[in-house]
Amino acid sequence: MHSQNPHIDPLLRLPQVLKIIPVSRSTWWAGVKSGRFPKPIKLGPRTTCWRESDIMKLVKEGECHG
C-alpha cells in the first residue's frame, strides 16, 4: 500500500478504505460526518476518495475501530 515515492499520496476509494478500517459503510460515513474520520476528496459527482496518508495515520493512532 505504501508508495515508493514519498511525494505521491495515493487516493483510496471507499471499498479500499473499508478493507483497511473494518467498519460498516454507515459507521464510516457517520464518522466522517462527526469528524472522527478524515474528510473525503470529491473527484466527481459519484467519485469520492481519501488520501492513503490520512487513512494510515488513522490506523497508526488506533482511532479506526467502530
Steps between C-alpha positions, in 0.01 A plus 500: 500500500782745571623686195864493395507876441443694823357793302212293360202439729270243338125547518285216632137431415260398776527121442880529538463709815259249655751217439751694713251630757247223575181695560169508315428760234246671726747511791766643268273776367377583852865532607577726203200718586599525867865575419631173647612380157672709229300708257479360148625653178227531238631422151158513339130475579528125576872466570629542854851415621720534805874563520686181590712702745186611688378140528840370612524777760160396633616137525825602671311707755267207572188707438355270239279254687125542467 
